[in-house]
Amino acid sequence: MDKKQSYRSVAEQIKAVTEDENNIIACMATVSCLLSEAFPDFFWTGFYLVDDKKPNELVIGPYQGSLGCLRIAFGRGVCGVAAASGQTQLVDNVHDFAGHIACDSRSLSEIVVPVFNRAKELIAVLDVDSTKEANFDEIDQEYLEQIVTNVFARCTML
């Protein structure tokens, strides 16, 4: 199965499992798990949520993988830049990214997708890391953006 087929398949699974679920944590846990299972090269797959008490800071959410950073300030590292800019960050080599935060030194490439609720407010970022350099491309960006849009435009209750 090629990458696009894998994404189509996992997107269908995610939709089937989350379509009647409104709890954001349950949805994030499901998305993290199914993406991680579908793509063996996804070394770390998970979410950082906008902290209600510190709105310019992300706090660790549901994930699959090794220990993640607990908190990330907006504008710091790949996740913080995605949160501050509201734009997906696609990084071929994290060691070349100014201000990269090394939560796990085995991570080489990364994609971070901002997650918005139906009111278009940033609620989180989806962070996916790989131990392979240049593991992510425009296909990953297109499908991951589509998945988070489809799930979190409706799944936004804590």
C-alpha positions as CSV (number, residue, x, y, z in Angstrom):
1,M,0.0,0.0,0.0
2,D,1.4,3.4,-0.9
3,K,1.4,6.4,1.4
4,K,-1.8,7.9,0.0
5,Q,-3.7,4.6,0.3
6,S,-2.4,4.3,3.9
7,Y,-3.7,7.8,4.7
8,R,-7.0,7.1,3.1
9,S,-7.4,3.9,5.1
10,V,-6.4,5.4,8.5
11,A,-8.6,8.5,7.8
12,E,-11.6,6.1,7.4
13,Q,-10.7,4.3,10.6
14,I,-10.3,7.5,12.5
15,K,-13.7,8.8,11.2
16,A,-15.4,5.5,12.0
17,V,-14.1,5.5,15.6
18,T,-14.5,9.2,16.4
19,E,-17.6,10.3,14.5
20,D,-19.9,10.0,17.6
21,E,-17.3,11.1,20.1
22,N,-17.2,14.7,21.4
23,N,-14.5,14.4,24.0
24,I,-11.3,16.0,22.7
25,I,-9.0,13.8,24.8
26,A,-10.6,10.6,23.5
27,C,-10.3,11.9,19.9
28,M,-6.7,12.9,20.3
29,A,-5.8,9.6,21.9
30,T,-7.5,7.7,19.1
31,V,-5.9,9.8,16.3
32,S,-2.4,9.4,17.9
33,C,-2.8,5.6,18.3
34,L,-4.2,4.9,14.8
35,L,-1.6,7.1,13.0
36,S,1.2,5.6,15.0
37,E,0.0,2.1,14.1
38,A,-0.5,2.9,10.5
39,F,2.9,4.4,9.9
40,P,5.9,2.4,11.3
41,D,8.2,5.4,10.6
42,F,6.2,7.6,13.0
43,F,8.5,7.5,16.0
44,W,6.5,9.9,18.1
45,T,2.9,10.9,17.4
46,G,0.8,13.1,19.6
47,F,-0.7,16.3,20.6
48,Y,0.3,19.4,22.6
49,L,-2.8,21.3,23.8
50,V,-3.0,25.1,24.3
51,D,-3.0,25.5,28.1
52,D,-6.1,27.2,29.4
53,K,-4.2,28.8,32.2
54,K,-1.2,29.9,30.1
55,P,-2.6,30.6,26.7
56,N,0.9,31.2,25.1
57,E,2.1,27.7,26.1
58,L,1.4,24.2,25.0
59,V,1.1,21.3,27.4
60,I,1.6,17.6,26.5
61,G,-1.6,15.7,25.5
62,P,-2.3,12.2,24.4
63,Y,0.6,10.6,22.5
64,Q,2.3,7.4,21.3
65,G,6.1,7.2,21.7
66,S,8.9,8.0,24.1
67,L,8.7,10.7,26.7
68,G,7.7,14.1,25.3
69,C,8.4,17.6,26.5
70,L,5.9,18.6,29.1
71,R,5.5,22.2,28.1
72,I,6.5,24.3,25.0
73,A,6.2,28.0,24.7
74,F,4.6,29.5,21.6
75,G,7.4,30.4,19.2
76,R,9.8,27.9,20.6
77,G,10.8,24.8,18.7
78,V,8.8,23.3,15.8
79,C,5.7,22.9,17.8
80,G,5.8,26.4,19.2
81,V,6.4,27.9,15.8
82,A,3.4,26.0,14.4
83,A,1.3,27.3,17.3
84,A,2.4,30.9,17.0
85,S,2.1,31.0,13.2
86,G,-1.0,28.8,12.8
87,Q,0.7,27.1,9.9
88,T,2.0,23.5,9.4
89,Q,5.7,23.1,9.9
90,L,7.5,20.5,7.7
91,V,11.1,20.0,8.8
92,D,13.5,17.6,7.0
93,N,16.2,17.8,9.6
94,V,15.3,19.1,13.1
95,H,18.9,19.8,13.8
96,D,18.9,22.5,11.1
97,F,15.8,24.1,12.6
98,A,16.7,27.2,14.7
99,G,15.6,26.8,18.3
100,H,14.7,23.1,17.9
101,I,13.8,21.4,21.3
102,A,15.4,18.0,21.5
103,C,12.8,16.0,23.6
104,D,14.3,12.8,22.2
105,S,17.7,13.0,20.3
106,R,16.6,10.1,18.0
107,S,14.1,12.4,16.2
108,L,15.5,13.6,12.9
109,S,12.5,14.9,10.9
110,E,9.2,16.4,12.1
111,I,5.8,17.7,10.9
112,V,3.6,19.8,13.2
113,V,0.0,20.6,12.2
114,P,-2.0,23.3,14.1
115,V,-5.4,22.0,15.3
116,F,-8.4,24.5,15.3
117,N,-11.9,24.1,16.7
118,R,-15.0,24.9,14.7
119,A,-14.6,28.6,15.8
120,K,-11.2,28.6,14.1
121,E,-9.4,29.0,17.5
122,L,-6.1,27.1,18.0
123,I,-6.7,24.3,20.5
124,A,-3.6,22.2,20.0
125,V,-0.9,21.0,17.6
126,L,-0.4,17.5,16.2
127,D,3.3,16.6,16.3
128,V,4.8,13.7,14.4
129,D,8.5,12.8,14.6
130,S,10.6,10.3,12.7
131,T,14.0,8.8,13.2
132,K,14.5,9.2,9.4
133,E,15.7,12.4,7.8
134,A,13.2,14.0,5.4
135,N,10.5,11.4,6.2
136,F,7.6,13.8,5.7
137,D,6.4,15.6,2.6
138,E,3.4,17.4,1.1
139,I,1.4,14.2,1.1
140,D,1.8,13.9,4.9
141,Q,0.9,17.6,5.2
142,E,-2.2,17.3,3.1
143,Y,-3.6,14.2,4.8
144,L,-2.7,15.2,8.4
145,E,-4.3,18.6,7.9
146,Q,-7.4,17.0,6.5
147,I,-7.6,14.5,9.4
148,V,-7.3,17.1,12.2
149,T,-9.8,19.4,10.4
150,N,-12.3,16.6,10.0
151,V,-12.0,15.4,13.6
152,F,-11.6,18.5,15.6
153,A,-14.1,20.8,13.9
154,R,-16.7,18.7,15.8
155,C,-14.8,17.0,18.6
156,T,-14.0,19.8,20.9
157,M,-15.5,19.2,24.4
158,L,-13.3,18.3,27.4
